[in-house]
Structures are given as C-alpha cells and as structure tokens.
Amino acid sequence: MSLAVQQLSPAQRYWRWRIFAITWLAYAGFYLCRKNLSVVMPLMASEQGYSNLQLADVLFGFSLLYALGQFGFGLLADRFGSRAVVGFGMLLAVASNVLMGWASAVVWLALFACLNGAGQSAGWPGLVKNMAPWFVRRERGVIMAWWTTNYVVGGVVGSVFATYVVTNSWLLPQWGWRRGFWIPAFVLLLITVAYTALGRNRPADAGLPRIVESDEEKTGRSSSPEAISPRIPAAAGQGRMLLDWEVWTVALGAMFCKVTRYSFLFWLPLYLTQHSSYGVGEAGYTSSLFELCGFGGALLGGYFSDKVMQSRRLPVAAMMMFGLGFLCWLHPLFATWGRLGIAISIGLIGIMNYGPDTLLQGAASQDIGARWGVGKTSGFIDGVSSVGQLFSAYMVGYVAQKYGWNVVFYLFVVISFLGGAIMATRWNHRSA
C-alpha cells in the first residue's frame, strides 16, 4: 500500500483490488471484439475480394463512431455510473460482432463495424471513471501503469486468440473466417456478465468511506473526483473543462500517440503479409509483439512518472514520443535484417508507443478529471485522441498503396515528433 494513502481497512483493500481486477478484465475483454477485425481482414481481402481502400472505409466507420461515442458515453458515465454504461457498451460490441460474422457485402460490414465502434467507446471513459474513486493521485502513475496494461494484454490476447480460431480448421470449420467474430463475441459476453455482477461504481456503493490521501486534512486539498467534481455543475464543468489548456495538451498528445498505435493495431498484419510475405498465421502472431512489448512501455512510463518525475506525466510522455519517432525512422533499416529485425523493431516501437499512450489516457486523465469530472474529462481526451484513428484508417491505406509501406513509417516519424513537442511545452507542469 502506498504511503500516499490513508490507513485502509481490510474491506477497503479488498474492494480496491477487486475493482482493479474486474475493470482490468472488462477493458481487456473489449479487445477480443476489436483486434479480431485486423486479423480477419487479410482473409476477407482474399476471399471476399475487398481492396485496401474498402477495408479503410470499414476502419473509418469504426473509428468515427468510436471517437464520437467517447464524448457522449463519458457524460453518461458521470450521470448514470460506470456499471450501466460500460455494461451496455459491452453488449453492443457483442451484438455487432455477431452481425459482422453474417455480413458478406462491404457496406454491411462497415455498418456493423460502426455499431462496434459505438459500443467500444463506452469502455474507456466509463472504466477510467470507475477506477478513479478507489485510488489517489500520488499513486496513480504506478497503479494506472499496471491497470492500463489491460489494453496491452487485451491487444495481444485479442490478436492471438483471433489468429488461433481463424487458422485452425478443425474448430467449427463450416464457419470459416466468421468464427473470428463469433467466438470472441461469446467470450466477451461472459466477461460482461462478470463485470456487471462484481463491479461497483465507488466505495459508497460497497458501504465504504471515501478513500483519501494521507495529508488531505493537513493541506485542505483533495485529488478525489468524489470530493471535487460534484461541486461543479455539469454544464459549467463542461464549459470550463473546454477552456483548460492542460486538457487540450493531453488530448492532442494522446491523439498523435493514437495515430501510430491504431495504425499498427489495424494494419500491421496486412503490412506483414503484403510487404514481407508472411502467412496469415505468422503475421497475426508477429503483430502481437507490438502489444506484448508495449506492456513494458506502460510500466516504464508509469513508474518513471511517479518515482522519478514527482507524478509529472507530460515530460515522460514527451521523451517517449521522441523515442518513438526515432524508432519509426530506423524501422526500414531493421526490416532489411529479416524476420528477427522486424520483430525487434515492432517490439521497441510498441514500448515507446504504449508508454505515453497509457500515461496520458490513464493517470493524466484522472489527475485533470478530479477538477471537472473523470467521466467527461477522460471521454473528451479519448474522443479527441480518437480523431487519430480516423486519420490512420485512410492515411495508411492510401500512402501504403500509392507510395509503399516504408513511407508510412517515415510519416510516423513526423507524427511522433509533433506529439512529443506538444507534451514538452508543459515540461515542468504537474496537475493539482
């Protein structure tokens, strides 16, 4: 237990880690019905005859609804609580994946992908809000570093699981590539039941007192969203949040992170099959190195933030984004070394991409959200950052088709350096 937290009762300690575990599982579970699309895409391209630009349309639809949904579901999570909002989003993701398995025409695939994007968008703002009342600011860098491994591990498991089910013909062979949608949907449904049964929105819902920092009474200040955000009326809080430049700094930095991250999440298997002549199975498993090594990046960013930088998130994010740009510049060189070089490069890029991404959308969002409401703040930050997904869908498809895959990586260099420069403008700032 961190010294930054008051002495906790056994019940408080139990509930803190119960909430940590079930919210971690819930967000990791979303990726079962998100990463499967990228794994199934090469099969649909060959069997259904979809072009890269048609698949970009599908990804754009998903990303558009995902971005827009962040704003609405963040507000709803503040209003109705995380359990109801996140549970609804999970059910929508399940239903849309079932429907994508029935789709044959690309227009229907795009429509159901939009529904999936809407359902997925409920997850992040709702679950970040769910975590906020249970942990305080001075431990969030470390706690949220571990917690945000949910989408790192979720991405790895989502890729590997989808690859396994679509490449093993003995497993319901009559379903073909459709089992890449239907089987993950069934697993997510089980996780949905577990989250709604075991989760609670805040300590009061479990009959517990509010968790505070050990020196809160001495300083008269609080980092608890329960203590701060209820003092601000919803409309006024929304307007004042939009005038907070720190919110915009984090949102824009996260947007540049997400351009690169979602480009890798959705396009990496196709890049490996088209550029490096990997088979579908090998491409799916190799692409999981991006998220697997990203696990270390998330922990590195969180620990360095709390233990070295006094809970300042932005300078850590800036340094790692500059490192990301440098590694993307080197990737074409690594690729000339064969499969080992590609694997090393993908892993290092994952470390430098996930570090700032998890830090900005996790601990930084909660730090700022204590002022305006964690649901709306994290929803706004993730919504703005998700604009990066919209760019990545067409940007990668168009540039790769017209100029080649190496140019895509050089584009990531520029994007990463821009994001790092934005973070560096607030090098010495720390959220109250």
Residue pairs with C-beta under 8 A, 6 or more apart in sequence:
1 8
1 13
2 136
2 138
2 139
2 142
3 214
4 136
4 137
4 138
4 139
4 213
4 214
5 135
5 136
5 139
5 211
5 212
5 213
5 214
6 211
6 212
6 213
6 214
6 216
7 214
8 16
8 211
9 208
11 206
11 208
12 203
12 208
12 209
12 211
15 134
15 200
15 203
15 206
15 208
16 134
16 135
16 211
18 198
19 130
19 131
19 134
19 199
19 200
20 131
20 134
20 143
20 147
22 194
22 195
22 198
22 199
23 127
23 130
23 131
23 147
23 150
23 195
23 199
24 147
24 149
24 150
25 150
25 191
25 194
25 195
26 86
26 90
26 123
26 127
26 150
26 191
26 192
26 195
26 199
27 123
27 124
27 127
27 150
27 151
27 154
28 150
28 151
28 153
28 154
28 157
29 90
29 154
29 187
29 188
29 191
29 192
29 195
30 90
30 93
30 120
30 123
30 151
30 154
30 188
31 151
31 154
31 155
31 157
31 158
32 154
32 157
32 158
32 161
32 162
32 184
32 185
32 187
32 188
32 191
33 93
33 94
33 96
33 97
33 116
33 120
33 158
33 181
33 184
33 185
33 188
34 93
34 116
34 120
34 158
34 265
35 154
35 155
35 158
35 159
35 162
35 265
36 97
36 158
36 161
36 162
36 180
36 181
36 184
37 58
37 59
37 62
37 100
37 113
37 116
37 266
38 159
38 265
38 266
38 267
38 268
38 269
38 270
38 287
39 159
39 162
39 163
39 166
39 180
39 269
39 280
39 284
40 162
40 166
40 177
40 180
40 181
41 50
41 55
41 266
41 269
41 270
42 269
42 270
42 273
42 280
42 283
43 166
43 177
43 180
43 280
44 50
44 55
44 109
44 177
45 51
45 52
45 55
45 270
47 176
47 177
48 104
48 106
50 106
52 270
52 397
52 400
52 401
53 394
53 397
53 398
53 401
54 106
55 270
55 397
56 393
56 394
56 396
56 397
56 398
57 106
57 110
57 393
58 106
58 109
58 110
58 113
59 113
59 266
59 389
59 392
59 393
59 397
60 390
60 393
60 394
61 110
61 111
61 113
61 114
61 117
62 113
62 114
62 116
62 117
62 120
62 389
63 117
63 262
63 386
63 389
63 390
63 392
63 393
64 114
64 117
64 390
65 114
65 115
65 116
65 117
65 118
65 121
66 117
66 118
66 120
66 121
66 386
66 389
67 121
67 383
67 386
67 387
67 389
67 390
68 118
68 121
68 383
69 117
69 118
69 119
69 120
69 121
69 122
69 383
70 121
70 124
70 125
70 379
70 380
70 382
70 383
70 386
71 379
71 380
71 383
72 121
72 379
73 85
73 89
73 121
73 122
73 125
73 126
73 379
74 125
74 126
74 129
74 375
74 376
74 377
74 378
74 379
74 380
74 382
74 383
75 234
75 238
75 375
75 376
75 379
76 85
76 122
76 375
77 85
77 86
77 122
77 125
77 126
77 129
77 375
77 379
78 129
78 229
78 234
78 373
78 374
78 375
78 376
79 234
81 201
82 126
82 127
82 129
82 130
82 199
82 201
82 375
83 130
83 195
83 196
83 199
83 200
83 201
85 122
85 126
86 122
86 123
86 126
86 127
86 130
86 195
87 192
87 195
87 196
88 119
88 122
89 118
89 119
89 120
89 121
89 122
89 123
89 126
90 119
90 122
90 123
90 188
90 191
90 192
90 195
91 119
91 189
91 192
92 115
92 116
92 118
92 119
92 122
93 116
93 119
93 120
93 185
93 188
94 119
94 185
94 188
94 189
94 192
95 115
95 119
95 185
96 112
96 113
96 115
96 116
96 119
97 112
97 116
97 181
97 182
97 184
97 185
97 188
98 181
98 182
98 185
99 108
99 112
99 115
100 109
100 112
100 113
100 116
100 181
101 175
101 178
101 179
101 180
101 181
101 182
101 185
102 108
102 178
103 109
103 112
121 383
121 386
124 361
124 378
124 379
124 382
125 375
125 376
125 378
125 379
125 382
126 375
128 361
128 362
128 365
128 366
128 369
128 374
128 375
128 378
129 225
129 369
129 374
129 375
129 378
130 199
130 201
131 143
131 144
131 147
131 366
132 224
132 225
132 366
132 369
132 370
132 374
133 201
133 202
133 203
133 210
133 211
133 224
133 225
133 226
134 202
134 203
134 211
135 143
135 144
135 211
136 211
136 212
136 213
136 223
136 224
137 213
137 223
137 311
137 366
137 367
137 370
137 431
138 213
138 223
138 306
138 311
139 306
140 306
140 311
140 362
140 363
140 366
140 367
141 302
141 303
141 305
141 306
141 307
141 311
141 313
141 359
141 363
142 302
142 303
142 306
142 307
143 302
143 363
144 302
144 358
144 359
144 362
144 363
144 366
145 298
145 299
145 301
145 302
145 303
145 305
145 358
145 359
145 362
145 363
146 298
146 299
146 302
147 362
148 298
148 302
148 358
148 359
148 361
148 362
149 295
149 298
149 299
149 358
151 291
151 358
152 291
152 292
152 294
152 295
152 297
152 298
152 354
152 358
153 291
153 295
154 291
155 265
155 288
155 290
155 291
155 294
156 288
156 291
156 292
156 295
158 184
159 269
159 284
159 285
159 287
159 288
159 291
160 284
160 285
160 288
161 183
161 184
161 187
162 180
162 184
162 284
163 280
163 281
163 284
163 285
163 288
165 171
165 179
165 180
165 183
165 184
166 177
166 179
166 180
166 280
167 280
167 281
167 284
171 179
171 183
172 179
172 183
175 182
200 206
202 226
203 209
203 210
203 211
204 210
204 226
210 224
210 226
210 227
211 224
212 222
212 224
212 227
213 222
213 223
216 222
216 224
221 432
222 228
222 370
223 367
223 370
223 432
224 370
225 366
225 369
225 370
225 373
225 374
228 370
228 371
229 237
229 369
229 370
229 371
229 372
229 373
229 374
232 240
232 371
232 372
232 373
234 373
237 372
237 373
237 376
238 372
238 376
240 372
241 247
241 371
241 372
241 373
241 376
241 377
241 380
242 380
244 368
244 371
244 372
246 368
246 426
246 429
246 431
247 368
247 372
247 377
247 380
247 381
248 384
249 314
249 422
249 423
249 425
249 426
250 313
250 314
250 360
250 364
250 365
250 368
250 381
251 380
251 381
251 384
251 385
252 384
252 419
252 422
253 314
253 317
253 318
253 321
253 356
253 360
253 419
253 422
253 423
254 356
254 357
254 360
254 361
254 381
254 382
254 384
254 385
254 388
255 384
255 385
255 386
255 387
255 388
255 419
256 321
256 388
256 415
256 416
256 418
256 419
256 422
257 317
257 321
257 353
257 356
257 357
257 360
257 385
257 388
257 419
258 357
258 385
258 386
258 388
258 389
258 392
259 388
259 389
259 391
259 392
259 395
259 412
259 415
260 324
260 328
260 349
260 353
260 388
260 392
260 412
260 415
260 416
261 353
261 354
261 357
261 388
262 388
262 389
262 392
262 393
263 392
263 395
263 396
263 408
263 412
264 287
264 290
264 346
264 349
264 350
264 353
265 290
265 291
266 392
266 393
266 396
267 392
267 396
267 397
267 400
268 283
268 287
268 290
268 346
269 280
269 283
269 284
269 287
270 283
271 400
271 405
271 408
272 278
272 282
272 283
272 286
272 287
272 342
273 279
273 280
273 283
274 400
274 405
275 335
275 405
276 335
276 339
276 342
278 286
286 339
286 342
286 343
286 346
287 346
289 343
289 346
289 347
289 350
290 346
290 347
290 349
290 350
290 353
291 350
291 354
292 347
292 350
293 346
293 347
293 348
293 350
293 351
294 350
294 351
294 353
294 354
294 355
295 354
296 351
297 320
297 350
297 351
297 352
297 353
297 354
297 355
297 358
298 354
298 355
298 358
298 359
300 320
300 351
300 355
301 316
301 317
301 320
301 354
301 355
301 356
301 358
301 359
302 358
302 359
302 362
302 363
304 316
305 311
305 312
305 313
305 316
305 359
305 363
309 315
309 316
310 430
311 363
311 367
311 430
311 431
312 428
312 429
312 430
313 359
313 360
313 363
313 364
313 367
313 431
314 364
314 423
314 424
314 426
314 427
314 429
315 423
315 424
315 427
315 428
316 355
316 356
316 359
317 355
317 356
317 359
317 360
317 364
317 420
317 423
318 356
318 420
318 421
318 423
318 424
318 427
319 420
320 352
320 355
320 356
320 420
321 352
321 356
321 416
321 417
321 419
321 420
321 423
322 416
322 417
322 420
323 352
324 349
324 352
324 353
324 356
324 412
324 416
324 420
325 412
325 413
325 414
325 415
325 416
325 417
325 420
326 413
327 345
327 348
327 349
327 352
328 349
328 409
328 410
328 412
328 413
328 416
329 409
329 410
329 413
330 345
331 345
331 349
331 409
332 406
332 409
333 341
334 341
334 342
334 344
334 345
335 341
335 342
335 345
335 406
337 344
356 419
356 423
360 381
360 385
361 378
361 381
361 382
361 385
364 381
364 431
365 374
365 377
365 378
365 381
365 382
366 374
366 378
367 431
368 377
368 381
368 431
369 375
369 376
369 377
369 378
370 431
370 432
371 377
371 432
395 408
395 411
396 408
399 407
399 408
399 411
400 407
400 408
